[in-house]
Amino acid sequence: MDDPCRTSVDLSDPSVRNLSGWGGNCDYGEVLGGPGDGANIAIRAFIGMVLVAIMLICGLGNGLFVWALASSRQLCSVSSLLIANLAVSDLLVALVCCPFEMHYYVLRDLSWIFGQVMCSAVSYLRSVSLYVSTDTLMVIAIDRYLVIVYPLRPRMSIQKAWCVLAVTWTLSLLVALPSAYFSTQTMFDSFHGSPGQKIYCVQIWTADKATLYKSYFLFLFVAQFLIPVLAMSGCYTRICQELWLKHLPGVQTLQVQGQLRARRRTMLVLLGILATFVLCWAPYYSYTIIRDFFPRLLLRVTHSVSLYYLVECIAMSNSIMNTVFFIFAKRKAGRYLCRSLLRCCLRWSPTLTPEQMNVQNHLAGQPTARQ
């Protein structure tokens, strides 16, 4: 887990074992406001509802889509493969990030009970899934750009698409390694008269690694936000010019007009994904820039820890938008998912009427029975 009050600390300093001395810019006791603080409770309740929505929508939607895609080869295309990879990464967000975030922040109010290994593993998988999701969105934008702007060039093959996805996962696994290495569970003394101690799962970068940490964060900001936003914006701007502003020569047949409408509809979906990506991730990176480079500004915010988990929750909610746009907004994927579910239900039905048998044969591509 990221530390909302993270800064470089000297672990040889005994004061880091006391909550009031943790970090130079953030006091957990002040920013949390105490167990009965109304604002803190309201923020935790809102975050809890968003996390439940992510687990339900992303977990069920992406899980069913991946299952439907794996059960048949009818959608075995480059576009479907890229969307499936995005679905897998968003599924990891729903299965790995959200349940532990719910337990750690919403239910136990920042108290980690799963041990050191799980602290590092959850932080690592969380980072990997989010990086893969971002990189896949950028690959999808580049693929659409090449298909629409250069239609006469050979399109990416399935084998090349698998290689691109393998590189995406490999780079994400490597880039996320520091989050696993520096994540640790740390015990703090009680604060504001609260009994006992709390164990936090945070990233701790020692004082001698301050420059390394800031360099690493700037690299993440550029590689995982700035470059993807610029790349997707450039690709989609060029595609919009091609679809809406360019005059097609010759007579447009009904088939050409249908293809143009389908591409424009897909383009609107992609523009919505780009807009939600910026809206979801901009608050998170804005907060982390202030936290790491202008820490004194956080001293003026009473609930800066709660604010951090709020913007992090908004960033993770981008997975919901990906699921809605790609699976439910794209007609072909949505129709195929419904057909797969219907075929599964009919397969497990103990008795089939003639009408149900006709439906099952139609879904399987077999001739239906004559009435």
C-alpha positions as CSV (number, residue, x, y, z in Angstrom):
1,M,0.0,0.0,0.0
2,D,1.2,3.5,-0.7
3,D,1.7,5.7,2.4
4,P,-0.4,8.8,2.2
5,C,2.1,10.6,4.5
6,R,5.1,9.1,2.8
7,T,8.4,10.8,2.9
8,S,12.0,9.7,3.3
9,V,12.8,8.8,6.9
10,D,15.8,7.8,8.9
11,L,15.0,4.4,10.3
12,S,17.8,4.8,12.9
13,D,15.8,7.6,14.5
14,P,13.7,6.3,17.4
15,S,11.0,8.9,16.7
16,V,9.7,7.0,13.7
17,R,8.3,4.4,16.1
18,N,6.0,7.0,17.6
19,L,3.1,8.2,15.4
20,S,3.7,11.9,16.1
21,G,7.2,11.6,14.7
22,W,6.4,9.7,11.6
23,G,7.2,11.7,8.5
24,G,8.2,15.3,8.4
25,N,5.0,16.5,6.7
26,C,2.1,14.5,8.0
27,D,0.9,13.5,11.4
28,Y,-1.5,10.5,11.3
29,G,-3.1,11.6,14.5
30,E,-4.0,15.0,13.2
31,V,-5.0,14.1,9.6
32,L,-7.2,11.2,10.5
33,G,-9.2,13.2,13.1
34,G,-9.9,10.4,15.5
35,P,-12.4,7.4,15.4
36,G,-15.5,9.6,15.9
37,D,-14.7,12.3,13.4
38,G,-17.7,12.9,11.2
39,A,-15.8,13.8,8.0
40,N,-13.5,10.8,8.3
41,I,-16.5,8.5,8.7
42,A,-18.3,10.0,5.8
43,I,-15.3,9.6,3.5
44,R,-14.7,6.0,4.6
45,A,-18.4,5.3,3.9
46,F,-18.2,6.8,0.4
47,I,-14.9,4.9,-0.3
48,G,-16.5,1.7,0.9
49,M,-19.4,2.1,-1.5
50,V,-17.1,2.8,-4.4
51,L,-14.9,-0.2,-3.6
52,V,-18.0,-2.4,-3.5
53,A,-19.1,-1.1,-6.9
54,I,-15.6,-1.8,-8.3
55,M,-15.7,-5.4,-7.0
56,L,-19.2,-6.1,-8.3
57,I,-19.0,-4.4,-11.7
58,C,-15.3,-5.2,-12.5
59,G,-15.3,-8.5,-10.8
60,L,-18.4,-9.9,-12.4
61,G,-18.3,-8.0,-15.7
62,N,-14.6,-8.7,-16.5
63,G,-14.8,-12.2,-15.1
64,L,-17.7,-13.2,-17.3
65,F,-16.2,-11.6,-20.3
66,V,-12.8,-13.4,-19.9
67,W,-14.7,-16.7,-19.4
68,A,-16.9,-16.1,-22.5
69,L,-13.8,-15.2,-24.6
70,A,-11.9,-18.3,-23.4
71,S,-14.8,-20.6,-24.1
72,S,-15.0,-19.8,-27.8
73,R,-12.8,-18.5,-30.6
74,Q,-15.4,-16.4,-32.3
75,L,-13.9,-13.2,-30.8
76,C,-10.3,-14.3,-31.3
77,S,-9.1,-11.1,-32.9
78,V,-6.4,-8.5,-32.1
79,S,-9.0,-6.1,-30.7
80,S,-10.7,-8.7,-28.6
81,L,-7.3,-9.9,-27.3
82,L,-6.4,-6.4,-26.2
83,I,-9.7,-5.9,-24.5
84,A,-9.4,-9.2,-22.8
85,N,-6.0,-8.2,-21.5
86,L,-7.5,-5.0,-20.1
87,A,-10.3,-7.1,-18.6
88,V,-7.7,-9.3,-16.8
89,S,-5.8,-6.3,-15.4
90,D,-9.1,-4.7,-14.2
91,L,-10.2,-8.0,-12.8
92,L,-7.0,-8.1,-10.7
93,V,-7.9,-4.6,-9.4
94,A,-11.3,-5.9,-8.3
95,L,-9.9,-9.1,-6.8
96,V,-6.6,-7.9,-5.2
97,C,-6.7,-4.2,-4.6
98,C,-10.3,-3.5,-3.5
99,P,-10.8,-6.3,-0.9
100,F,-7.7,-5.5,1.0
101,E,-8.3,-1.7,0.7
102,M,-11.8,-2.2,2.0
103,H,-10.5,-4.2,5.0
104,Y,-7.5,-2.0,5.7
105,Y,-9.0,1.4,5.4
106,V,-12.8,1.2,5.6
107,L,-13.4,-1.6,8.1
108,R,-10.3,-1.4,10.3
109,D,-9.4,2.3,9.9
110,L,-5.8,1.7,8.8
111,S,-4.9,-1.4,10.7
112,W,-3.0,-4.2,8.8
113,I,-3.4,-7.8,10.1
114,F,-2.2,-9.9,7.1
115,G,1.6,-9.9,7.8
116,Q,4.7,-8.7,6.0
117,V,4.5,-11.0,3.0
118,M,1.0,-10.1,2.1
119,C,1.8,-6.4,2.6
120,S,4.5,-6.6,0.0
121,A,2.5,-8.9,-2.3
122,V,-0.7,-6.9,-2.3
123,S,1.2,-3.6,-2.9
124,Y,3.1,-5.3,-5.8
125,L,0.1,-6.8,-7.5
126,R,-1.9,-3.6,-7.1
127,S,0.8,-1.7,-8.9
128,V,1.2,-4.3,-11.6
129,S,-2.5,-4.4,-12.4
130,L,-2.8,-0.7,-12.6
131,Y,0.3,-0.3,-14.8
132,V,-0.9,-3.1,-17.2
133,S,-4.3,-1.4,-17.4
134,T,-2.8,1.9,-18.4
135,D,-0.3,0.4,-20.9
136,T,-3.1,-1.6,-22.5
137,L,-5.2,1.5,-23.0
138,M,-2.3,3.0,-24.8
139,V,-1.7,-0.1,-27.0
140,I,-5.4,-0.1,-27.9
141,A,-5.2,3.6,-29.0
142,I,-2.1,2.9,-31.2
143,D,-3.8,-0.2,-32.7
144,R,-6.9,1.8,-33.6
145,Y,-4.7,4.6,-35.1
146,L,-2.8,2.2,-37.4
147,V,-6.0,0.4,-38.5
148,I,-8.0,3.6,-39.3
149,V,-5.4,6.0,-40.5
150,Y,-3.3,3.4,-42.5
151,P,-6.0,0.9,-43.6
152,L,-3.8,-0.5,-46.5
153,R,-1.0,-1.5,-44.2
154,P,-1.0,-5.1,-42.8
155,R,-2.6,-5.1,-39.4
156,M,-0.9,-6.5,-36.3
157,S,-1.2,-10.3,-36.2
158,I,-2.3,-12.3,-33.3
159,Q,1.3,-13.5,-32.7
160,K,2.5,-9.9,-32.6
161,A,-0.3,-8.9,-30.3
162,W,0.7,-11.7,-27.9
163,C,4.3,-10.4,-28.0
164,V,3.2,-6.8,-27.3
165,L,1.1,-8.0,-24.3
166,A,4.0,-10.1,-23.0
167,V,6.3,-7.0,-23.2
168,T,3.6,-4.9,-21.4
169,W,3.3,-7.4,-18.5
170,T,7.1,-7.8,-18.3
171,L,7.7,-4.1,-18.1
172,S,4.9,-3.7,-15.5
173,L,6.3,-6.5,-13.4
174,L,9.7,-4.8,-13.4
175,V,8.5,-1.3,-12.8
176,A,6.4,-2.3,-9.8
177,L,9.3,-4.1,-8.1
178,P,10.2,-1.1,-5.8
179,S,6.6,-1.1,-4.4
180,A,7.2,-4.7,-3.2
181,Y,10.7,-4.1,-1.9
182,F,9.9,-0.9,0.1
183,S,6.5,-2.0,1.4
184,T,6.6,-3.1,5.0
185,Q,4.3,-3.3,8.0
186,T,5.2,-0.8,10.7
187,M,3.8,-0.5,14.2
188,F,3.0,2.9,15.7
189,D,2.1,3.9,19.3
190,S,-1.4,5.0,20.1
191,F,-2.4,8.6,19.5
192,H,-5.0,11.0,20.9
193,G,-5.5,8.8,23.8
194,S,-6.5,5.7,21.8
195,P,-5.6,2.4,23.5
196,G,-3.1,0.0,22.0
197,Q,-1.0,0.1,18.8
198,K,-1.7,0.0,15.1
199,I,0.1,-1.9,12.4
200,Y,0.4,0.0,9.1
201,C,1.2,-1.4,5.6
202,V,3.2,1.4,4.0
203,Q,6.2,2.0,1.7
204,I,9.2,3.3,3.7
205,W,12.0,4.9,1.7
206,T,15.0,5.8,4.0
207,A,16.5,9.3,4.0
208,D,19.5,8.3,2.0
209,K,17.1,7.2,-0.9
210,A,15.2,10.5,-1.1
211,T,16.6,11.4,-4.5
212,L,16.0,7.8,-5.7
213,Y,12.4,7.9,-4.6
214,K,11.6,11.3,-6.2
215,S,13.2,10.1,-9.4
216,Y,11.2,6.9,-9.3
217,F,7.9,8.8,-8.7
218,L,8.7,11.2,-11.6
219,F,9.4,8.3,-13.8
220,L,6.0,6.8,-12.9
221,F,4.2,10.1,-13.5
222,V,5.8,10.4,-17.0
223,A,5.5,6.7,-18.0
224,Q,2.1,5.9,-16.5
225,F,0.2,9.2,-16.9
226,L,1.9,11.8,-19.1
227,I,3.0,9.6,-22.0
228,P,-0.2,7.5,-22.2
229,V,-2.4,10.7,-22.1
230,L,-0.3,12.4,-24.8
231,A,-0.1,9.2,-26.9
232,M,-3.9,8.5,-26.7
233,S,-4.8,12.1,-27.3
234,G,-2.6,12.3,-30.4
235,C,-3.9,9.0,-31.8
236,Y,-7.6,9.9,-31.2
237,T,-7.2,13.4,-32.6
238,R,-5.8,12.0,-35.8
239,I,-8.5,9.3,-36.0
240,C,-11.2,12.0,-35.5
241,Q,-9.8,13.9,-38.4
242,E,-9.9,10.8,-40.5
243,L,-13.4,9.8,-39.6
244,W,-15.2,13.2,-39.5
245,L,-13.3,15.7,-41.5
246,K,-11.9,13.7,-44.4
247,H,-14.0,13.4,-47.5
248,L,-14.2,9.9,-48.9
249,P,-13.9,9.8,-52.7
250,G,-16.4,8.1,-54.9
251,V,-19.9,6.8,-54.2
252,Q,-20.4,5.6,-50.6
253,T,-22.3,2.3,-50.6
254,L,-24.5,1.2,-47.7
255,Q,-21.7,-1.2,-46.6
256,V,-19.1,1.7,-46.5
257,Q,-21.6,3.9,-44.6
258,G,-22.2,1.1,-42.1
259,Q,-18.5,0.6,-41.5
260,L,-18.0,4.4,-41.1
261,R,-20.8,4.6,-38.5
262,A,-19.4,1.6,-36.6
263,R,-15.9,3.2,-36.5
264,R,-17.3,6.5,-35.4
265,R,-19.3,4.7,-32.6
266,T,-16.1,2.9,-31.5
267,M,-14.2,6.2,-31.6
268,L,-16.8,7.8,-29.3
269,V,-16.3,5.0,-26.8
270,L,-12.5,5.4,-26.9
271,L,-12.8,9.2,-26.4
272,G,-15.0,8.5,-23.4
273,I,-12.3,6.1,-22.0
274,L,-9.6,8.8,-22.5
275,A,-11.7,11.4,-20.7
276,T,-12.5,9.2,-17.8
277,F,-8.8,8.1,-17.5
278,V,-7.7,11.7,-17.2
279,L,-10.5,12.6,-14.8
280,C,-9.8,9.6,-12.6
281,W,-6.0,9.7,-12.5
282,A,-5.3,13.5,-12.5
283,P,-6.4,14.0,-8.8
284,Y,-4.2,11.1,-7.7
285,Y,-1.0,12.3,-9.4
286,S,-1.8,15.9,-8.3
287,Y,-2.0,14.8,-4.7
288,T,1.2,12.7,-4.8
289,I,3.1,15.6,-6.5
290,I,2.0,17.9,-3.6
291,R,2.8,15.2,-1.0
292,D,6.4,14.5,-2.3
293,F,7.5,17.9,-3.5
294,F,5.4,20.5,-1.6
295,P,4.7,18.7,1.7
296,R,4.1,21.9,3.7
297,L,0.8,22.4,1.8
298,L,-0.6,19.2,3.5
299,L,-0.1,20.8,6.9
300,R,-3.1,22.9,6.1
301,V,-5.4,20.0,5.3
302,T,-7.0,18.4,8.3
303,H,-7.9,15.1,6.6
304,S,-5.0,14.6,4.2
305,V,-4.8,10.9,4.8
306,S,-8.6,10.5,4.1
307,L,-8.1,12.7,1.1
308,Y,-5.3,10.4,-0.2
309,Y,-7.5,7.3,0.0
310,L,-10.3,9.2,-1.6
311,V,-8.3,10.2,-4.7
312,E,-6.7,6.7,-4.8
313,C,-10.3,5.2,-4.8
314,I,-11.2,7.6,-7.6
315,A,-8.2,6.4,-9.6
316,M,-9.1,2.7,-9.1
317,S,-12.7,3.5,-10.2
318,N,-11.3,4.0,-13.7
319,S,-11.6,0.2,-13.9
320,I,-15.4,0.6,-13.7
321,M,-15.4,2.9,-16.7
322,N,-13.2,0.6,-18.7
323,T,-15.6,-2.3,-18.0
324,V,-18.7,-0.2,-18.9
325,F,-17.2,1.2,-22.1
326,F,-15.5,-1.8,-23.5
327,I,-17.8,-4.6,-22.4
328,F,-21.2,-3.1,-22.1
329,A,-20.9,-0.2,-24.6
330,K,-19.4,-2.3,-27.4
331,R,-22.3,-4.1,-29.0
332,K,-20.4,-7.1,-30.3
333,A,-18.7,-7.9,-27.0
334,G,-22.0,-7.3,-25.1
335,R,-24.0,-9.5,-27.5
336,Y,-21.5,-12.3,-27.4
337,L,-21.4,-12.2,-23.6
338,C,-25.2,-12.5,-23.4
339,R,-25.1,-15.3,-25.9
340,S,-22.5,-17.2,-23.9
341,L,-24.5,-16.8,-20.7
342,L,-27.7,-18.0,-22.5
343,R,-25.9,-21.0,-24.0
344,C,-24.6,-21.9,-20.6
345,C,-28.0,-21.7,-19.0
346,L,-29.6,-23.8,-21.8
347,R,-26.8,-26.4,-21.5
348,W,-27.5,-27.0,-17.8
349,S,-31.3,-27.0,-18.3
350,P,-32.6,-30.5,-17.4
351,T,-35.3,-30.5,-20.1
352,L,-35.4,-28.5,-23.3
353,T,-38.5,-27.5,-25.2
354,P,-38.3,-27.4,-29.0
355,E,-38.1,-23.7,-28.9
356,Q,-35.1,-23.9,-26.5
357,M,-33.4,-26.5,-28.7
358,N,-33.8,-24.2,-31.7
359,V,-32.2,-21.3,-29.7
360,Q,-29.3,-23.6,-28.6
361,N,-28.7,-24.8,-32.1
362,H,-28.8,-21.2,-33.4
363,L,-26.2,-20.1,-30.8
364,A,-24.0,-23.1,-31.8
365,G,-24.3,-22.3,-35.5
366,Q,-26.2,-25.5,-36.2
367,P,-29.4,-25.7,-38.3
368,T,-32.6,-25.4,-36.3
369,A,-35.4,-28.0,-36.2
370,R,-38.3,-27.6,-38.6
371,Q,-41.6,-26.6,-37.0
